[in-house]
Amino acid sequence: MRRQDYFGQGSGGVLRLHEKDGKRHDVPAHHRAAAVLDAYREAAEFKEPKAALFQTVDPAGRRLTGRALERRVVLAMIKRRAAAAGLPPSTCCHTFRATGISSRP
């Protein structure tokens, strides 16, 4: 995702998802997710709208590098947090995608 794929609309936030064949879906963000993303965006001080939204952090852990998080790093984070929460080892990124698609507001 790019910085421009999350934006405010009305009193909430919207995530723009890019699907196959160039399809785009604007999905309202849960109010808690929007609050966290707003704080993150403000602290990150993004200057470029096409900058990666989720970036790696420098070795000192103080600044974003401008490089996007790699898929395998994201999966490793999810696996660690899933294990800590007692979720099954099969938990992955798509577990949450399916939850988001099937949940009702």
N, CA, C and O atoms as CSV, one atom per row, in Angstrom:
chain,resi,resn,atom,element,x,y,z
A,1,MET,N,N,0.837,-1.177,0.000
A,1,MET,CA,C,0.000,0.000,0.000
A,1,MET,C,C,0.882,1.240,0.000
A,1,MET,O,O,1.991,1.244,0.534
A,2,ARG,N,N,0.372,2.254,-0.594
A,2,ARG,CA,C,1.066,3.537,-0.643
A,2,ARG,C,C,0.403,4.509,0.328
A,2,ARG,O,O,-0.725,4.287,0.768
A,3,ARG,N,N,1.106,5.575,0.654
A,3,ARG,CA,C,0.585,6.597,1.562
A,3,ARG,C,C,-0.771,7.104,1.080
A,3,ARG,O,O,-1.662,7.360,1.889
A,4,GLN,N,N,-0.928,7.248,-0.221
A,4,GLN,CA,C,-2.164,7.775,-0.786
A,4,GLN,C,C,-3.318,6.764,-0.734
A,4,GLN,O,O,-4.454,7.120,-1.049
A,5,ASP,N,N,-3.048,5.514,-0.344
A,5,ASP,CA,C,-4.096,4.494,-0.274
A,5,ASP,C,C,-4.864,4.533,1.043
A,5,ASP,O,O,-5.805,3.762,1.232
A,6,TYR,N,N,-4.477,5.410,1.943
A,6,TYR,CA,C,-5.255,5.643,3.169
A,6,TYR,C,C,-5.536,7.129,3.239
A,6,TYR,O,O,-4.618,7.947,3.176
A,7,PHE,N,N,-6.803,7.476,3.370
A,7,PHE,CA,C,-7.171,8.890,3.416
A,7,PHE,C,C,-8.429,9.079,4.244
A,7,PHE,O,O,-9.217,8.153,4.437
A,8,GLY,N,N,-8.599,10.309,4.730
A,8,GLY,CA,C,-9.781,10.652,5.494
A,8,GLY,C,C,-10.954,10.936,4.573
A,8,GLY,O,O,-10.799,11.476,3.478
A,9,GLN,N,N,-12.119,10.559,5.045
A,9,GLN,CA,C,-13.336,10.859,4.292
A,9,GLN,C,C,-14.448,11.047,5.315
A,9,GLN,O,O,-14.817,10.113,6.027
A,10,GLY,N,N,-14.969,12.251,5.379
A,10,GLY,CA,C,-15.973,12.535,6.410
A,10,GLY,C,C,-15.324,12.465,7.771
A,10,GLY,O,O,-14.296,13.099,8.008
A,11,SER,N,N,-15.923,11.690,8.678
A,11,SER,CA,C,-15.382,11.585,10.036
A,11,SER,C,C,-14.517,10.343,10.221
A,11,SER,O,O,-14.079,10.060,11.336
A,12,GLY,N,N,-14.263,9.593,9.136
A,12,GLY,CA,C,-13.480,8.363,9.263
A,12,GLY,C,C,-12.392,8.269,8.226
A,12,GLY,O,O,-12.137,9.210,7.475
A,13,GLY,N,N,-11.752,7.111,8.198
A,13,GLY,CA,C,-10.690,6.856,7.240
A,13,GLY,C,C,-11.127,5.812,6.230
A,13,GLY,O,O,-12.042,5.029,6.482
A,14,VAL,N,N,-10.463,5.811,5.090
A,14,VAL,CA,C,-10.772,4.871,4.012
A,14,VAL,C,C,-9.468,4.256,3.526
A,14,VAL,O,O,-8.469,4.951,3.341
A,15,LEU,N,N,-9.493,2.943,3.321
A,15,LEU,CA,C,-8.366,2.229,2.736
A,15,LEU,C,C,-8.721,1.893,1.297
A,15,LEU,O,O,-9.775,1.318,1.028
A,16,ARG,N,N,-7.845,2.251,0.383
A,16,ARG,CA,C,-8.057,1.932,-1.034
A,16,ARG,C,C,-7.274,0.664,-1.330
A,16,ARG,O,O,-6.045,0.644,-1.260
A,17,LEU,N,N,-8.005,-0.393,-1.662
A,17,LEU,CA,C,-7.393,-1.679,-1.971
A,17,LEU,C,C,-7.308,-1.844,-3.479
A,17,LEU,O,O,-8.269,-1.567,-4.196
A,18,HIS,N,N,-6.171,-2.290,-3.950
A,18,HIS,CA,C,-5.948,-2.502,-5.376
A,18,HIS,C,C,-6.056,-3.989,-5.656
A,18,HIS,O,O,-5.280,-4.789,-5.133
A,19,GLU,N,N,-7.012,-4.351,-6.475
A,19,GLU,CA,C,-7.275,-5.746,-6.799
A,19,GLU,C,C,-6.699,-6.087,-8.165
A,19,GLU,O,O,-6.044,-5.262,-8.801
A,20,LYS,N,N,-6.948,-7.296,-8.601
A,20,LYS,CA,C,-6.501,-7.736,-9.924
A,20,LYS,C,C,-7.197,-6.926,-11.008
A,20,LYS,O,O,-8.275,-6.373,-10.787
A,21,ASP,N,N,-6.584,-6.860,-12.164
A,21,ASP,CA,C,-7.135,-6.172,-13.334
A,21,ASP,C,C,-7.381,-4.685,-13.092
A,21,ASP,O,O,-8.249,-4.094,-13.735
A,22,GLY,N,N,-6.634,-4.074,-12.179
A,22,GLY,CA,C,-6.743,-2.643,-11.953
A,22,GLY,C,C,-7.968,-2.202,-11.168
A,22,GLY,O,O,-8.236,-1.005,-11.059
A,23,LYS,N,N,-8.715,-3.156,-10.618
A,23,LYS,CA,C,-9.899,-2.791,-9.833
A,23,LYS,C,C,-9.467,-2.178,-8.511
A,23,LYS,O,O,-8.480,-2.598,-7.908
A,24,ARG,N,N,-10.214,-1.186,-8.074
A,24,ARG,CA,C,-9.959,-0.549,-6.779
A,24,ARG,C,C,-11.222,-0.628,-5.938
A,24,ARG,O,O,-12.336,-0.504,-6.446
A,25,HIS,N,N,-11.027,-0.837,-4.645
A,25,HIS,CA,C,-12.148,-0.856,-3.703
A,25,HIS,C,C,-11.807,0.071,-2.550
A,25,HIS,O,O,-10.766,-0.085,-1.911
A,26,ASP,N,N,-12.669,1.027,-2.284
A,26,ASP,CA,C,-12.503,1.900,-1.129
A,26,ASP,C,C,-13.289,1.304,0.024
A,26,ASP,O,O,-14.511,1.171,-0.039
A,27,VAL,N,N,-12.562,0.947,1.085
A,27,VAL,CA,C,-13.160,0.262,2.229
A,27,VAL,C,C,-13.046,1.160,3.453
A,27,VAL,O,O,-11.950,1.606,3.791
A,28,PRO,N,N,-14.168,1.432,4.125
A,28,PRO,CA,C,-14.098,2.244,5.346
A,28,PRO,C,C,-13.248,1.540,6.402
A,28,PRO,O,O,-13.397,0.338,6.626
A,29,ALA,N,N,-12.372,2.279,7.039
A,29,ALA,CA,C,-11.536,1.729,8.105
A,29,ALA,C,C,-12.316,1.773,9.421
A,29,ALA,O,O,-13.047,2.728,9.686
A,30,HIS,N,N,-12.157,0.741,10.234
A,30,HIS,CA,C,-12.740,0.729,11.572
A,30,HIS,C,C,-12.217,1.959,12.318
A,30,HIS,O,O,-11.082,2.379,12.089
A,31,HIS,N,N,-13.012,2.531,13.189
A,31,HIS,CA,C,-12.591,3.779,13.840
A,31,HIS,C,C,-11.289,3.630,14.628
A,31,HIS,O,O,-10.508,4.578,14.707
A,32,ARG,N,N,-11.047,2.462,15.207
A,32,ARG,CA,C,-9.781,2.262,15.934
A,32,ARG,C,C,-8.601,2.182,14.965
A,32,ARG,O,O,-7.538,2.745,15.223
A,33,ALA,N,N,-8.799,1.477,13.849
A,33,ALA,CA,C,-7.739,1.387,12.838
A,33,ALA,C,C,-7.450,2.771,12.266
A,33,ALA,O,O,-6.290,3.126,12.054
A,34,ALA,N,N,-8.494,3.547,12.016
A,34,ALA,CA,C,-8.319,4.899,11.474
A,34,ALA,C,C,-7.536,5.768,12.458
A,34,ALA,O,O,-6.665,6.533,12.045
A,35,ALA,N,N,-7.834,5.660,13.742
A,35,ALA,CA,C,-7.119,6.462,14.742
A,35,ALA,C,C,-5.635,6.112,14.765
A,35,ALA,O,O,-4.787,7.001,14.843
A,36,VAL,N,N,-5.320,4.818,14.696
A,36,VAL,CA,C,-3.919,4.384,14.701
A,36,VAL,C,C,-3.219,4.826,13.417
A,36,VAL,O,O,-2.093,5.321,13.464
A,37,LEU,N,N,-3.877,4.649,12.274
A,37,LEU,CA,C,-3.280,5.052,10.998
A,37,LEU,C,C,-3.082,6.557,10.921
A,37,LEU,O,O,-2.079,7.019,10.377
A,38,ASP,N,N,-4.023,7.328,11.456
A,38,ASP,CA,C,-3.875,8.788,11.471
A,38,ASP,C,C,-2.658,9.194,12.298
A,38,ASP,O,O,-1.866,10.036,11.873
A,39,ALA,N,N,-2.510,8.590,13.491
A,39,ALA,CA,C,-1.367,8.911,14.357
A,39,ALA,C,C,-0.051,8.487,13.703
A,39,ALA,O,O,0.941,9.212,13.772
A,40,TYR,N,N,-0.046,7.320,13.074
A,40,TYR,CA,C,1.152,6.821,12.393
A,40,TYR,C,C,1.543,7.752,11.252
A,40,TYR,O,O,2.709,8.122,11.114
A,41,ARG,N,N,0.563,8.126,10.437
A,41,ARG,CA,C,0.842,9.012,9.297
A,41,ARG,C,C,1.387,10.356,9.765
A,41,ARG,O,O,2.308,10.905,9.161
A,42,GLU,N,N,0.819,10.874,10.829
A,42,GLU,CA,C,1.277,12.165,11.358
A,42,GLU,C,C,2.713,12.055,11.882
A,42,GLU,O,O,3.541,12.927,11.619
A,43,ALA,N,N,3.000,10.990,12.618
A,43,ALA,CA,C,4.350,10.808,13.169
A,43,ALA,C,C,5.366,10.531,12.061
A,43,ALA,O,O,6.523,10.939,12.169
A,44,ALA,N,N,4.949,9.847,11.007
A,44,ALA,CA,C,5.860,9.494,9.920
A,44,ALA,C,C,6.214,10.698,9.053
A,44,ALA,O,O,7.249,10.703,8.387
A,45,GLU,N,N,5.371,11.700,9.060
A,45,GLU,CA,C,5.601,12.916,8.267
A,45,GLU,C,C,5.903,12.592,6.805
A,45,GLU,O,O,6.891,13.070,6.248
A,46,PHE,N,N,5.052,11.783,6.196
A,46,PHE,CA,C,5.227,11.440,4.787
A,46,PHE,C,C,5.188,12.697,3.940
A,46,PHE,O,O,4.337,13.565,4.136
A,47,LYS,N,N,6.099,12.787,3.011
A,47,LYS,CA,C,6.127,13.928,2.094
A,47,LYS,C,C,5.642,13.521,0.707
A,47,LYS,O,O,5.053,14.332,-0.007
A,48,GLU,N,N,5.883,12.292,0.331
A,48,GLU,CA,C,5.555,11.788,-0.995
A,48,GLU,C,C,4.291,10.916,-0.933
A,48,GLU,O,O,4.267,9.938,-0.186
A,49,PRO,N,N,3.241,11.249,-1.702
A,49,PRO,CA,C,2.010,10.456,-1.651
A,49,PRO,C,C,2.192,9.013,-2.117
A,49,PRO,O,O,1.420,8.135,-1.732
A,50,LYS,N,N,3.213,8.765,-2.945
A,50,LYS,CA,C,3.421,7.403,-3.435
A,50,LYS,C,C,4.414,6.616,-2.580
A,50,LYS,O,O,4.813,5.510,-2.947
A,51,ALA,N,N,4.808,7.183,-1.450
A,51,ALA,CA,C,5.706,6.472,-0.534
A,51,ALA,C,C,4.978,5.251,0.029
A,51,ALA,O,O,3.758,5.266,0.194
A,52,ALA,N,N,5.737,4.199,0.322
A,52,ALA,CA,C,5.150,3.010,0.936
A,52,ALA,C,C,4.508,3.409,2.262
A,52,ALA,O,O,5.106,4.142,3.049
A,53,LEU,N,N,3.310,2.934,2.505
A,53,LEU,CA,C,2.625,3.271,3.762
A,53,LEU,C,C,3.302,2.584,4.944
A,53,LEU,O,O,3.528,3.204,5.983
A,54,PHE,N,N,3.623,1.309,4.784
A,54,PHE,CA,C,4.269,0.550,5.851
A,54,PHE,C,C,5.717,0.307,5.462
A,54,PHE,O,O,6.006,-0.407,4.502
A,55,GLN,N,N,6.630,0.917,6.228
A,55,GLN,CA,C,8.052,0.920,5.877
A,55,GLN,C,C,8.891,0.249,6.953
A,55,GLN,O,O,8.468,0.088,8.097
A,56,THR,N,N,10.095,-0.136,6.545
A,56,THR,CA,C,11.052,-0.667,7.504
A,56,THR,C,C,11.575,0.490,8.361
A,56,THR,O,O,11.412,1.662,8.019
A,57,VAL,N,N,12.200,0.132,9.472
A,57,VAL,CA,C,12.739,1.123,10.408
A,57,VAL,C,C,14.257,0.974,10.413
A,57,VAL,O,O,14.776,-0.132,10.258
A,58,ASP,N,N,14.965,2.080,10.589
A,58,ASP,CA,C,16.429,2.026,10.610
A,58,ASP,C,C,16.908,1.156,11.776
A,58,ASP,O,O,16.139,0.889,12.699
A,59,PRO,N,N,18.177,0.709,11.744
A,59,PRO,CA,C,18.684,-0.192,12.783
A,59,PRO,C,C,18.537,0.352,14.211
A,59,PRO,O,O,18.403,-0.423,15.158
A,60,ALA,N,N,18.562,1.643,14.362
A,60,ALA,CA,C,18.402,2.231,15.700
A,60,ALA,C,C,16.940,2.254,16.127
A,60,ALA,O,O,16.635,2.523,17.289
A,61,GLY,N,N,16.033,1.971,15.190
A,61,GLY,CA,C,14.613,1.951,15.513
A,61,GLY,C,C,14.012,3.326,15.696
A,61,GLY,O,O,13.023,3.479,16.412
A,62,ARG,N,N,14.594,4.328,15.060
A,62,ARG,CA,C,14.139,5.700,15.287
A,62,ARG,C,C,13.441,6.338,14.102
A,62,ARG,O,O,12.598,7.220,14.274
A,63,ARG,N,N,13.791,5.891,12.885
A,63,ARG,CA,C,13.216,6.538,11.697
A,63,ARG,C,C,12.801,5.508,10.663
A,63,ARG,O,O,13.378,4.424,10.578
A,64,LEU,N,N,11.790,5.863,9.877
A,64,LEU,CA,C,11.402,5.037,8.749
A,64,LEU,C,C,12.445,5.185,7.656
A,64,LEU,O,O,13.031,6.255,7.491
A,65,THR,N,N,12.678,4.111,6.907
A,65,THR,CA,C,13.732,4.116,5.895
A,65,THR,C,C,13.251,4.550,4.515
A,65,THR,O,O,14.059,4.938,3.670
A,66,GLY,N,N,11.951,4.488,4.282
A,66,GLY,CA,C,11.428,4.760,2.953
A,66,GLY,C,C,11.241,3.492,2.141
A,66,GLY,O,O,10.628,3.519,1.074
A,67,ARG,N,N,11.770,2.374,2.644
A,67,ARG,CA,C,11.613,1.086,1.958
A,67,ARG,C,C,10.392,0.351,2.499
A,67,ARG,O,O,10.167,0.296,3.708
A,68,ALA,N,N,9.616,-0.208,1.591
A,68,ALA,CA,C,8.407,-0.932,1.985
A,68,ALA,C,C,8.767,-2.201,2.756
A,68,ALA,O,O,9.794,-2.829,2.501
A,69,LEU,N,N,7.898,-2.565,3.705
A,69,LEU,CA,C,8.062,-3.850,4.383
A,69,LEU,C,C,7.877,-4.965,3.363
A,69,LEU,O,O,6.972,-4.904,2.531
A,70,GLU,N,N,8.715,-5.964,3.423
A,70,GLU,CA,C,8.581,-7.111,2.530
A,70,GLU,C,C,7.517,-8.066,3.059
A,70,GLU,O,O,7.267,-8.136,4.262
A,71,ARG,N,N,6.900,-8.794,2.143
A,71,ARG,CA,C,5.824,-9.718,2.517
A,71,ARG,C,C,6.259,-10.716,3.568
A,71,ARG,O,O,5.511,-11.005,4.502
A,72,ARG,N,N,7.462,-11.244,3.422
A,72,ARG,CA,C,7.908,-12.271,4.380
A,72,ARG,C,C,8.101,-11.690,5.779
A,72,ARG,O,O,7.914,-12.397,6.769
A,73,VAL,N,N,8.470,-10.419,5.872
A,73,VAL,CA,C,8.628,-9.767,7.169
A,73,VAL,C,C,7.252,-9.574,7.818
A,73,VAL,O,O,7.082,-9.796,9.017
A,74,VAL,N,N,6.282,-9.159,7.008
A,74,VAL,CA,C,4.925,-8.987,7.516
A,74,VAL,C,C,4.373,-10.327,8.001
A,74,VAL,O,O,3.780,-10.401,9.077
A,75,LEU,N,N,4.564,-11.384,7.214
A,75,LEU,CA,C,4.084,-12.707,7.606
A,75,LEU,C,C,4.744,-13.151,8.913
A,75,LEU,O,O,4.071,-13.699,9.786
A,76,ALA,N,N,6.041,-12.923,9.057
A,76,ALA,CA,C,6.736,-13.299,10.293
A,76,ALA,C,C,6.157,-12.545,11.495
A,76,ALA,O,O,6.002,-13.121,12.571
A,77,MET,N,N,5.836,-11.250,11.313
A,77,MET,CA,C,5.229,-10.481,12.409
A,77,MET,C,C,3.878,-11.076,12.797
A,77,MET,O,O,3.573,-11.229,13.980
A,78,ILE,N,N,3.072,-11.409,11.786
A,78,ILE,CA,C,1.741,-11.972,12.059
A,78,ILE,C,C,1.879,-13.318,12.755
A,78,ILE,O,O,1.144,-13.596,13.702
A,79,LYS,N,N,2.798,-14.152,12.309
A,79,LYS,CA,C,3.014,-15.468,12.933
A,79,LYS,C,C,3.410,-15.314,14.400
A,79,LYS,O,O,2.902,-16.041,15.254
A,80,ARG,N,N,4.313,-14.376,14.702
A,80,ARG,CA,C,4.733,-14.159,16.096
A,80,ARG,C,C,3.562,-13.714,16.960
A,80,ARG,O,O,3.357,-14.227,18.060
A,81,ARG,N,N,2.797,-12.755,16.451
A,81,ARG,CA,C,1.676,-12.237,17.239
A,81,ARG,C,C,0.557,-13.257,17.370
A,81,ARG,O,O,-0.100,-13.323,18.409
A,82,ALA,N,N,0.332,-14.047,16.340
A,82,ALA,CA,C,-0.690,-15.101,16.397
A,82,ALA,C,C,-0.303,-16.142,17.443
A,82,ALA,O,O,-1.143,-16.574,18.231
A,83,ALA,N,N,0.966,-16.545,17.451
A,83,ALA,CA,C,1.433,-17.520,18.439
A,83,ALA,C,C,1.277,-16.968,19.854
A,83,ALA,O,O,0.845,-17.683,20.759
A,84,ALA,N,N,1.626,-15.701,20.044
A,84,ALA,CA,C,1.505,-15.073,21.373
A,84,ALA,C,C,0.047,-15.003,21.818
A,84,ALA,O,O,-0.239,-15.043,23.014
A,85,ALA,N,N,-0.878,-14.899,20.858
A,85,ALA,CA,C,-2.301,-14.815,21.185
A,85,ALA,C,C,-2.961,-16.191,21.269
A,85,ALA,O,O,-4.152,-16.299,21.559
A,86,GLY,N,N,-2.176,-17.241,21.013
A,86,GLY,CA,C,-2.723,-18.594,21.085
A,86,GLY,C,C,-3.517,-19.010,19.849
A,86,GLY,O,O,-4.300,-19.958,19.902
A,87,LEU,N,N,-3.318,-18.309,18.748
A,87,LEU,CA,C,-4.005,-18.669,17.503
A,87,LEU,C,C,-3.244,-19.798,16.817
A,87,LEU,O,O,-2.058,-19.989,17.085
A,88,PRO,N,N,-3.902,-20.546,15.942
A,88,PRO,CA,C,-3.236,-21.683,15.298
A,88,PRO,C,C,-2.080,-21.248,14.390
A,88,PRO,O,O,-2.076,-20.133,13.869
A,89,PRO,N,N,-1.100,-22.145,14.208
A,89,PRO,CA,C,0.057,-21.825,13.357
A,89,PRO,C,C,-0.327,-21.521,11.906
A,89,PRO,O,O,0.458,-20.909,11.182
A,90,SER,N,N,-1.498,-21.930,11.479
A,90,SER,CA,C,-1.935,-21.673,10.105
A,90,SER,C,C,-2.393,-20.225,9.899
A,90,SER,O,O,-2.695,-19.830,8.774
A,91,THR,N,N,-2.446,-19.438,10.968
A,91,THR,CA,C,-2.854,-18.034,10.861
A,91,THR,C,C,-1.886,-17.285,9.953
A,91,THR,O,O,-0.669,-17.387,10.111
A,92,CYS,N,N,-2.434,-16.533,9.004
A,92,CYS,CA,C,-1.593,-15.788,8.065
A,92,CYS,C,C,-2.328,-14.500,7.658
A,92,CYS,O,O,-3.409,-14.205,8.166
A,93,CYS,N,N,-1.730,-13.752,6.748
A,93,CYS,CA,C,-2.323,-12.491,6.288
A,93,CYS,C,C,-3.723,-12.702,5.738
A,93,CYS,O,O,-4.616,-11.892,5.984
A,94,HIS,N,N,-3.921,-13.787,4.995
A,94,HIS,CA,C,-5.215,-14.038,4.376
A,94,HIS,C,C,-6.287,-14.392,5.403
A,94,HIS,O,O,-7.478,-14.265,5.119
A,95,THR,N,N,-5.880,-14.833,6.586
A,95,THR,CA,C,-6.844,-15.093,7.659
A,95,THR,C,C,-7.612,-13.817,7.966
A,95,THR,O,O,-8.832,-13.843,8.127
A,96,PHE,N,N,-6.903,-12.712,8.045
A,96,PHE,CA,C,-7.533,-11.431,8.378
A,96,PHE,C,C,-8.261,-10.830,7.193
A,96,PHE,O,O,-9.253,-10.122,7.366
A,97,ARG,N,N,-7.778,-11.103,5.991
A,97,ARG,CA,C,-8.470,-10.637,4.794
A,97,ARG,C,C,-9.849,-11.275,4.746
A,97,ARG,O,O,-10.844,-10.593,4.501
A,98,ALA,N,N,-9.910,-12.577,4.978
A,98,ALA,CA,C,-11.197,-13.276,4.961
A,98,ALA,C,C,-12.121,-12.756,6.066
A,98,ALA,O,O,-13.328,-12.629,5.863
A,99,THR,N,N,-11.552,-12.462,7.222
A,99,THR,CA,C,-12.352,-11.920,8.323
A,99,THR,C,C,-12.929,-10.564,7.940
A,99,THR,O,O,-14.107,-10.297,8.181
A,100,GLY,N,N,-12.113,-9.719,7.349
A,100,GLY,CA,C,-12.574,-8.379,6.950
A,100,GLY,C,C,-13.656,-8.432,5.889
A,100,GLY,O,O,-14.576,-7.615,5.896
A,101,ILE,N,N,-13.552,-9.383,4.982
A,101,ILE,CA,C,-14.535,-9.486,3.909
A,101,ILE,C,C,-15.856,-10.015,4.434
A,101,ILE,O,O,-16.920,-9.574,3.999
A,102,SER,N,N,-15.796,-10.968,5.376
A,102,SER,CA,C,-17.021,-11.630,5.815
A,102,SER,C,C,-17.697,-10.948,7.002
A,102,SER,O,O,-18.848,-11.257,7.310
A,103,SER,N,N,-17.007,-10.030,7.672
A,103,SER,CA,C,-17.622,-9.379,8.830
A,103,SER,C,C,-18.621,-8.317,8.381
A,103,SER,O,O,-18.506,-7.743,7.299
A,104,ARG,N,N,-19.576,-8.083,9.223
A,104,ARG,CA,C,-20.600,-7.074,8.919
A,104,ARG,C,C,-20.386,-5.868,9.817
A,104,ARG,O,O,-19.938,-6.014,10.954
A,105,PRO,N,N,-20.703,-4.672,9.318
A,105,PRO,CA,C,-20.522,-3.467,10.140
A,105,PRO,C,C,-21.457,-3.427,11.314
A,105,PRO,O,O,-21.426,-2.478,12.097
